[in-house]
Structure formats: C-alpha cells, structure tokens
Amino acid sequence: MKSSEKILLVIVQLKSDRGTWTFEDLAAEMEELVNACHGVVVDKMMCRIDQVSAGLFLGEGKAKEIAEICQAKEIDTVILSHDLKGGQQRNLEEVVGRKTIDRTQLILDIFARRAKSQEGKMQVELAQLEYLLPRLVGQGVELSRLGGGIGTMGPGETKLEMDRRRIRERIDRLHRDLKDVSADRSLRRKKRQDDGIPLVSLVGYTNAGKSTLLNTLTQAGQVTHDGLFTTLDSLSRQLILPNHQKTVLSDTVGFLHELPHHLIESFKATLEETSSADLLLHVLDVSHPKFRNLHDSVMSVLRELDAHEKPTITVLNKIDRITDKDVVREIMQSFKNPVAVSALSGENIPRLLAQIASELSTLIETIEVALPLDRMDLVNLAHNEGQVHAIAYDHDAARLSVSLPKKFAGLLQKFSLKE
C-alpha cells in the first residue's frame, strides 16, 4: 500500500493582509484541506512577508530554509497558503527540489476527487484548465514533471500536456456545455415557479453540516462525513412543511475563506440555485471556535453572487456539541433570524420547519370557498396542494377554509365566499 504524501505547509501572511484569520487559523484550515487529500502534514512554517518576491514569492533565504527542511524531513510536497504565479512556482521548485503547489491547486485537487456527476466533473475541469492556462510556458509544456500526487488530480496527463490553443478550445467547449446545463436548470426552475413551489437553498461554510441537515429534513440519504467539501455536486429534494406547503430544498458546494474567484465562476451553473432561491438557510457551525469568521466568509461569497440580501434563516448548527445552553442563547443574540439546531440529533428541527413555513407564508393565501359538488377535483386539489383547516358539506357545495400556494388559490378564487 502506497504511503501518504508527506507535506510541508508554508503559511504566508502578507503585510497587506488585513483579515481576522491568524497564522494558527490559516494553518488549521490548510491542514484540514491536506487531510481531505489524504496527505500528512509533517511540518509547518510561518512566514510574514513585507513584499512579495517577483521570482520566488518568498525571499531567497526562506526558499533555502524550506529546501533544508524538505531534505531533513523527507518532504514530498510543499504547499503554500497563497496563490503562486507560474514562474514563481517553477522557480521555487528548482530551489526547494520538491513539488510545490499553492492553496488553489490543493482545493482543485479536492474538488477533482469529490466530483461524481458529469456536471460536477465539467465544472472542476473548467476551473483547473482556467487555472492552468496562464501558467503554461511555451507550446506543449509537459506538466507531468510534477510526478503525480496531491495537486495533480483532474484532467489527466493527456489534457495537462495540451498546448494553449487546444486548452482554449476545451475551455470554450466546457463553457458551452455548462451554458446548456444552465439553460436546462432555468427551464426546470421556471416550471417549479409556475407550479408555485418555492426553492429553499442551503448555504454555508464547508463542513457546517448542510448535507446532514438535508438528510434530516428530507431523508435524502446524502453521504456525509466530517471533512471539507464532502458535497460538491448539487442535490435537490422535496420538503413538505408542517402546513403542507411543498418546497424544494437544495444543497450545493460549501464555501471557504477566500474561495478563489474563478472557482465561483466555474460553479456558476450550480450556484444559480442559490441566486434564484426564495429563501436561504445559512447553516453555521457554532461549535467552531471561529464561527463568526466562517459566517463572514460565507456572506462575502453571497455578496459576490448578489444573494446577500435574500430572505435568510441563520441555522446555528451543532448545538449538541455545546454543553452550556446559555452560550447558545448568547450566540443567538448576534444573528438575524436565528434558529439553533442539531442536524445530527434532530434537536429543534420542528422549530426550524415552523420558521421556514413562516418565512414562506407570503407565498400562501388562505381563502374560504364553496365548491360545487360536481367539482370534487378542486376539493382533491385543496387537500393535495394545501392545508384544509375546515370542511363541511351541504346539499349543493363543499365549504372549505384552506391555505394554498397563490397559484392554486387563484384556481379556486371564483368560488370564494368573500366578495
């Protein structure tokens, strides 16, 4: 059995960086990303840089220090927390003597491992080729020099060795194919909207528990485990609320701190589900020590998708990991429209369902009607598509008080008992 790849993490903080993420925070997340690729972090180096070196990104002294660590600890791969230009990556590899990749390559490697659907694979390949193209030097560059392992998953050696022209042609083809996927989604979305079925979209930081919540709410059977980006392909399931309202609940790729922009662009077809949703469930792991940072990172991506002002319920998840309930109550004060739950144990799930129904109540209309006895099809429609609060029969009609999606309420409106 092949041994795990030995990794040296180089965590870089530029003078221009003004985030709330410390070295330790960045290192912890980078290590989780490496674990998702089945690598082993042997050592970490923290580097604070005033000015980026055009040739090596890091200073020459740091590069030589990395080379010494690699030699002493038999490192296979060096991974930097900042993106590298093509020339910087090649120059570093020459000095270090080891395969050297950046954070984006690491994330792309995880995406390539996780993608299962044809759409997901297309989106990953597009992201990888768009990342690769500006890093090619000359025609027909052979990138198999990397030697396999972490950072080389995806299009495969044949595609990696394509020249610029062929890569551009492939990128154009993937854009066209994904445009067709987007058009197909748009048609399905229009049919759903015509049927008066609202879309509720799960969003959140990777590993916040979105897939577990989807399973709890819809019995979707989505595979879950504790790790980053376990869900890459989008999944939608019907959710019937306590008031009998039908909705579609959609889960998609988790977000990440400084998620590379071109990744967002490549996954636009999938992320349209978020942009077109009637309601967002922002799932937040409140057991995470930096949950406020995770919340801010998700909001940053939602702003990029122009979805940050949509009606949102903040689902404070994993409260089963917090023993002091006063802490949970205090956290709830910090967020707009919060519901504290455990997707794993089911705690407070009925409260969440009630809150979803309340948020979508503007799409429901309650009417009182007298339906002719020869229109039992409309009585059945009321039962199937809405919530019948009361029903009584007399010699010529069925009299109902019913809450329905506005589309169906319109079908019964001419039988309304109110002028």
C-alpha positions as CSV (number, residue, x, y, z in Angstrom):
1,M,0.0,0.0,0.0
2,K,1.3,3.4,-1.0
3,S,2.3,5.6,1.9
4,S,0.7,9.0,2.4
5,E,2.3,12.1,0.8
6,K,4.5,14.0,3.3
7,I,3.6,17.7,3.3
8,L,5.3,20.9,4.4
9,L,2.8,23.7,4.9
10,V,4.1,27.2,4.3
11,I,1.6,29.6,5.9
12,V,2.2,33.1,4.5
13,Q,0.8,36.4,5.8
14,L,1.5,39.4,3.7
15,K,1.8,42.9,5.2
16,S,-1.2,43.9,3.1
17,D,-3.4,41.1,4.6
18,R,-6.0,42.7,6.9
19,G,-8.1,39.7,7.8
20,T,-9.1,38.3,11.2
21,W,-7.5,35.0,10.4
22,T,-4.4,34.3,12.4
23,F,-1.4,32.1,11.4
24,E,-2.9,29.4,13.5
25,D,-6.3,29.7,12.0
26,L,-4.9,29.5,8.4
27,A,-2.7,26.6,9.3
28,A,-5.5,24.6,10.9
29,E,-7.7,25.0,7.8
30,M,-4.8,24.2,5.4
31,E,-4.2,21.1,7.4
32,E,-7.8,20.1,7.0
33,L,-7.6,20.6,3.3
34,V,-4.5,18.4,3.2
35,N,-6.3,15.7,5.2
36,A,-9.1,15.8,2.6
37,C,-6.4,14.7,0.0
38,H,-5.1,12.0,2.4
39,G,-1.8,13.8,2.8
40,V,0.2,14.0,6.1
41,V,1.4,17.4,7.4
42,V,4.9,16.7,8.7
43,D,5.9,20.3,9.4
44,K,4.6,23.9,9.2
45,M,6.5,27.1,8.5
46,M,5.0,30.5,9.3
47,C,6.2,33.4,7.0
48,R,5.4,37.1,7.4
49,I,6.3,38.9,4.2
50,D,6.5,42.7,3.8
51,Q,6.9,42.5,0.0
52,V,6.4,39.6,-2.4
53,S,9.4,38.5,-4.4
54,A,8.7,38.6,-8.2
55,G,10.8,35.5,-8.8
56,L,10.2,33.3,-5.8
57,F,7.2,34.8,-4.0
58,L,9.2,34.2,-0.8
59,G,12.6,35.6,-0.2
60,E,15.6,33.5,-1.3
61,G,16.6,32.9,2.3
62,K,13.2,31.4,3.1
63,A,13.3,29.3,0.0
64,K,16.6,27.8,1.0
65,E,15.3,27.2,4.6
66,I,12.3,25.3,3.0
67,A,14.8,23.2,1.0
68,E,16.7,22.3,4.1
69,I,13.5,21.2,5.9
70,C,12.5,19.1,2.9
71,Q,15.8,17.4,2.8
72,A,15.9,16.7,6.6
73,K,12.3,15.5,6.9
74,E,12.0,13.8,3.5
75,I,9.2,16.0,2.4
76,D,7.3,15.1,-0.8
77,T,5.3,18.3,-1.4
78,V,5.5,21.9,-0.3
79,I,2.1,23.7,-0.2
80,L,1.8,27.5,0.2
81,S,-1.2,29.2,1.6
82,H,-1.1,31.9,-1.0
83,D,-1.5,31.6,-4.8
84,L,1.7,31.5,-6.9
85,K,2.3,32.7,-10.4
86,G,3.6,30.1,-12.8
87,G,7.1,31.5,-12.8
88,Q,7.2,31.7,-9.0
89,Q,6.1,28.1,-8.7
90,R,8.7,26.8,-11.1
91,N,11.5,28.9,-9.5
92,L,10.5,27.7,-6.0
93,E,10.5,24.1,-7.2
94,E,14.1,24.5,-8.6
95,V,15.3,25.9,-5.3
96,V,13.3,23.6,-3.0
97,G,13.8,20.5,-5.1
98,R,10.3,19.3,-4.3
99,K,6.9,19.6,-6.0
100,T,5.5,22.9,-4.9
101,I,1.8,23.9,-5.2
102,D,-0.5,26.6,-3.8
103,R,-3.8,26.7,-2.0
104,T,-5.9,26.9,-5.1
105,Q,-4.3,23.7,-6.6
106,L,-4.9,22.0,-3.3
107,I,-8.6,23.0,-3.4
108,L,-8.9,21.9,-7.0
109,D,-7.4,18.6,-6.1
110,I,-10.1,18.0,-3.5
111,F,-12.8,19.1,-6.0
112,A,-11.5,16.6,-8.6
113,R,-11.7,13.8,-6.0
114,R,-15.2,14.7,-4.9
115,A,-16.9,15.4,-8.3
116,K,-19.2,12.5,-9.2
117,S,-21.8,13.8,-11.6
118,Q,-20.9,14.8,-15.2
119,E,-21.8,18.4,-14.4
120,G,-19.5,18.4,-11.4
121,K,-16.6,16.9,-13.4
122,M,-17.1,19.5,-16.2
123,Q,-17.0,22.4,-13.6
124,V,-13.9,21.1,-12.0
125,E,-12.1,20.6,-15.3
126,L,-13.0,24.1,-16.4
127,A,-11.7,25.5,-13.1
128,Q,-8.5,23.5,-13.5
129,L,-7.8,24.5,-17.1
130,E,-8.5,28.2,-16.4
131,Y,-6.0,28.0,-13.6
132,L,-3.5,26.1,-15.7
133,L,-3.7,28.3,-18.9
134,P,-1.8,31.4,-17.7
135,R,0.8,29.1,-16.1
136,L,1.9,27.4,-19.3
137,V,5.2,28.5,-20.7
138,G,5.5,27.8,-24.5
139,Q,3.6,25.3,-26.5
140,G,3.1,21.7,-25.4
141,V,4.7,22.1,-22.0
142,E,4.9,18.8,-20.2
143,L,3.4,19.2,-16.7
144,S,3.9,15.6,-15.8
145,R,7.2,16.8,-14.2
146,L,5.0,17.2,-11.1
147,G,5.1,13.4,-10.7
148,G,1.6,12.8,-9.6
149,G,0.1,13.1,-6.1
150,I,-1.7,16.0,-4.4
151,G,-2.3,18.9,-6.8
152,T,-2.3,16.8,-10.0
153,M,-5.7,15.2,-9.8
154,G,-8.2,16.1,-12.5
155,P,-8.0,16.5,-16.3
156,G,-5.3,13.8,-16.5
157,E,-1.8,13.9,-18.1
158,T,-3.0,13.9,-21.7
159,K,-5.1,17.1,-21.1
160,L,-2.4,18.7,-19.0
161,E,0.0,18.4,-21.9
162,M,-2.3,20.1,-24.3
163,D,-1.0,23.3,-25.9
164,R,-2.6,26.7,-25.3
165,R,-4.8,26.6,-28.4
166,R,-6.2,23.2,-27.5
167,I,-6.8,24.2,-23.9
168,R,-8.6,27.3,-25.0
169,E,-10.8,25.2,-27.3
170,R,-11.6,22.8,-24.5
171,I,-12.4,25.8,-22.2
172,D,-14.8,27.2,-24.8
173,R,-16.4,23.8,-25.2
174,L,-16.9,23.4,-21.4
175,H,-18.4,26.9,-21.2
176,R,-20.9,26.0,-24.0
177,D,-21.8,22.7,-22.3
178,L,-22.2,24.4,-18.9
179,K,-24.4,27.0,-20.6
180,D,-26.6,24.2,-21.8
181,V,-26.7,22.9,-18.2
182,S,-27.7,26.4,-17.0
183,A,-30.4,26.6,-19.6
184,D,-31.8,23.2,-18.5
185,R,-31.8,24.4,-14.9
186,S,-33.5,27.6,-15.9
187,L,-36.3,25.6,-17.6
188,R,-36.8,23.4,-14.5
189,R,-36.7,26.5,-12.3
190,K,-39.4,28.1,-14.4
191,K,-41.6,25.0,-14.2
192,R,-41.2,25.0,-10.5
193,Q,-42.0,28.6,-10.2
194,D,-45.1,28.2,-12.5
195,D,-46.2,25.4,-10.1
196,G,-45.9,27.8,-7.2
197,I,-43.2,25.7,-5.5
198,P,-40.6,27.8,-3.6
199,L,-36.9,26.9,-3.6
200,V,-35.1,26.8,-0.3
201,S,-31.3,26.8,-0.7
202,L,-28.8,25.5,1.9
203,V,-25.6,27.7,2.0
204,G,-22.8,27.7,4.5
205,Y,-19.1,27.1,5.1
206,T,-17.8,23.7,4.1
207,N,-18.3,21.1,6.8
208,A,-21.0,23.2,8.5
209,G,-23.5,20.3,8.4
210,K,-25.6,21.2,5.3
211,S,-25.8,17.7,4.0
212,T,-26.7,16.3,7.4
213,L,-29.5,18.9,7.6
214,L,-30.7,17.9,4.2
215,N,-30.8,14.3,5.2
216,T,-32.7,15.2,8.5
217,L,-35.3,17.3,6.7
218,T,-35.9,15.2,3.6
219,Q,-34.4,11.7,4.3
220,A,-32.2,12.3,1.2
221,G,-29.6,9.7,2.1
222,Q,-26.8,12.0,1.1
223,V,-23.4,10.6,2.1
224,T,-21.8,12.7,4.9
225,H,-18.6,12.6,7.0
226,D,-16.6,15.1,9.0
227,G,-14.4,16.8,6.4
228,L,-14.1,19.6,3.9
229,F,-16.1,19.6,0.7
230,T,-17.8,16.3,1.2
231,T,-20.6,17.6,-1.1
232,L,-19.6,19.0,-4.5
233,D,-22.5,18.0,-6.7
234,S,-25.8,19.8,-6.2
235,L,-28.7,17.8,-4.8
236,S,-32.4,18.8,-4.6
237,R,-35.2,17.1,-2.7
238,Q,-38.8,17.9,-2.0
239,L,-39.6,19.1,1.5
240,I,-43.2,19.3,2.7
241,L,-43.7,21.8,5.5
242,P,-46.0,21.3,8.5
243,N,-48.6,23.5,6.8
244,H,-48.5,21.0,3.8
245,Q,-46.7,23.5,1.6
246,K,-44.4,21.9,-0.9
247,T,-40.9,23.2,-1.3
248,V,-37.7,22.2,-2.9
249,L,-34.6,22.0,-0.7
250,S,-31.3,22.4,-2.5
251,D,-27.8,21.6,-1.2
252,T,-24.6,22.5,-3.1
253,V,-20.9,23.1,-2.7
254,G,-19.7,24.6,0.6
255,F,-18.0,27.9,0.8
256,L,-14.5,28.6,2.0
257,H,-12.4,31.5,3.3
258,E,-11.2,33.5,0.3
259,L,-12.7,30.9,-2.1
260,P,-10.8,31.5,-5.4
261,H,-12.9,33.7,-7.7
262,H,-12.5,31.5,-10.8
263,L,-13.9,28.6,-8.8
264,I,-17.0,30.6,-8.1
265,E,-17.2,31.4,-11.9
266,S,-16.8,27.8,-12.9
267,F,-19.5,26.7,-10.5
268,K,-21.9,29.5,-11.5
269,A,-24.3,27.0,-13.1
270,T,-24.7,25.2,-9.8
271,L,-24.7,28.3,-7.6
272,E,-27.5,29.8,-9.6
273,E,-29.7,27.7,-7.3
274,T,-28.6,30.0,-4.5
275,S,-29.1,33.2,-6.6
276,S,-32.7,32.2,-7.5
277,A,-33.8,30.8,-4.2
278,D,-36.9,32.2,-2.4
279,L,-35.2,31.5,1.0
280,L,-31.7,30.8,2.1
281,L,-30.8,28.6,5.1
282,H,-27.4,29.8,6.2
283,V,-26.0,26.8,8.1
284,L,-23.4,27.8,10.6
285,D,-21.3,25.5,12.8
286,V,-21.5,27.3,16.1
287,S,-19.2,24.7,17.8
288,H,-16.3,26.0,15.6
289,P,-14.1,28.4,17.6
290,K,-14.1,30.8,14.6
291,F,-17.7,30.6,13.7
292,R,-18.1,34.4,13.3
293,N,-15.2,34.3,10.8
294,L,-16.9,31.5,8.9
295,H,-20.2,33.5,8.8
296,D,-18.4,36.5,7.4
297,S,-16.7,34.3,4.7
298,V,-20.0,33.0,3.6
299,M,-21.5,36.4,3.4
300,S,-18.6,37.5,1.3
301,V,-19.3,34.8,-1.3
302,L,-23.1,35.6,-1.2
303,R,-22.3,39.2,-2.0
304,E,-20.3,38.0,-5.0
305,L,-23.3,36.0,-6.1
306,D,-25.6,39.0,-5.4
307,A,-27.6,36.9,-3.0
308,H,-26.7,38.5,0.3
309,E,-30.0,40.4,0.7
310,K,-32.2,37.4,0.1
311,P,-34.6,36.3,3.0
312,T,-32.4,34.2,5.2
313,I,-32.7,32.0,8.3
314,T,-29.4,31.6,10.1
315,V,-29.3,27.9,11.2
316,L,-27.0,27.7,14.2
317,N,-26.0,24.1,13.8
318,K,-24.1,21.5,16.0
319,I,-25.5,22.8,19.3
320,D,-25.3,19.2,20.6
321,R,-21.5,19.9,20.9
322,I,-22.2,22.9,23.3
323,T,-23.0,21.8,26.8
324,D,-23.8,25.3,28.2
325,K,-27.1,26.4,26.7
326,D,-26.6,29.9,28.0
327,V,-23.8,30.2,25.4
328,V,-26.2,29.1,22.6
329,R,-28.7,31.8,23.8
330,E,-26.0,34.4,23.8
331,I,-24.9,33.4,20.3
332,M,-28.4,33.7,19.0
333,Q,-28.4,37.4,20.0
334,S,-25.7,38.0,17.5
335,F,-27.5,36.9,14.4
336,K,-30.6,38.0,12.4
337,N,-33.5,35.5,12.3
338,P,-31.6,32.6,14.1
339,V,-32.7,29.1,14.8
340,A,-30.4,26.9,16.9
341,V,-30.5,23.2,16.0
342,S,-28.6,19.9,15.9
343,A,-29.0,18.5,12.4
344,L,-27.4,15.3,13.7
345,S,-29.7,14.7,16.8
346,G,-32.8,16.5,15.4
347,E,-32.9,18.9,18.3
348,N,-35.2,21.9,17.4
349,I,-35.8,20.7,13.8
350,P,-39.6,21.3,14.3
351,R,-38.9,24.9,15.2
352,L,-36.8,25.3,12.1
353,L,-39.6,23.8,9.9
354,A,-42.1,26.2,11.5
355,Q,-39.7,29.2,10.8
356,I,-39.3,28.1,7.2
357,A,-43.1,28.0,6.8
358,S,-43.4,31.4,8.4
359,E,-40.8,32.9,6.1
360,L,-42.6,31.5,3.0
361,S,-46.1,32.5,4.3
362,T,-46.2,35.4,1.8
363,L,-46.4,32.8,-1.0
364,I,-49.5,31.2,0.7
365,E,-53.1,32.5,0.6
366,T,-55.9,31.4,2.9
367,I,-59.3,31.5,1.4
368,E,-62.9,30.3,2.1
369,V,-64.7,28.7,-0.8
370,A,-67.9,26.9,-1.6
371,L,-67.0,24.3,-4.2
372,P,-69.8,22.7,-6.3
373,L,-70.3,19.0,-5.6
374,D,-69.5,18.2,-9.2
375,R,-66.0,19.8,-8.7
376,M,-64.6,17.3,-6.4
377,D,-61.4,17.6,-8.4
378,L,-60.9,21.0,-6.8
379,V,-61.6,19.5,-3.3
380,N,-58.9,17.0,-4.0
381,L,-56.6,19.8,-5.2
382,A,-57.1,21.7,-2.0
383,H,-56.1,18.6,0.0
384,N,-53.2,17.7,-2.2
385,E,-51.6,21.2,-2.6
386,G,-52.6,23.0,0.6
387,Q,-53.8,22.7,4.2
388,V,-57.5,22.3,4.7
389,H,-58.4,24.0,8.0
390,A,-62.1,23.1,7.9
391,I,-64.5,21.4,5.5
392,A,-68.3,21.0,5.6
393,Y,-70.8,19.6,3.1
394,D,-74.3,20.7,2.4
395,H,-76.9,19.9,-0.3
396,D,-75.1,21.8,-3.1
397,A,-71.4,22.5,-2.1
398,A,-68.3,21.6,-0.1
399,R,-67.4,24.6,2.0
400,L,-63.7,24.9,2.8
401,S,-61.2,27.1,4.6
402,V,-57.9,26.3,3.0
403,S,-54.3,27.7,2.8
404,L,-52.8,27.2,-0.7
405,P,-49.9,28.5,-2.8
406,K,-51.2,31.6,-4.6
407,K,-51.3,29.8,-8.0
408,F,-53.7,27.2,-6.7
409,A,-55.7,29.7,-4.7
410,G,-56.3,31.5,-7.9
411,L,-57.9,28.5,-9.4
412,L,-60.5,28.5,-6.5
413,Q,-61.0,32.2,-6.3
414,K,-64.2,32.4,-8.3
415,F,-65.8,30.1,-5.7
416,S,-64.8,32.4,-2.9
417,L,-67.3,33.1,-0.1
418,K,-65.9,36.7,0.3
419,E,-66.7,39.4,-2.3
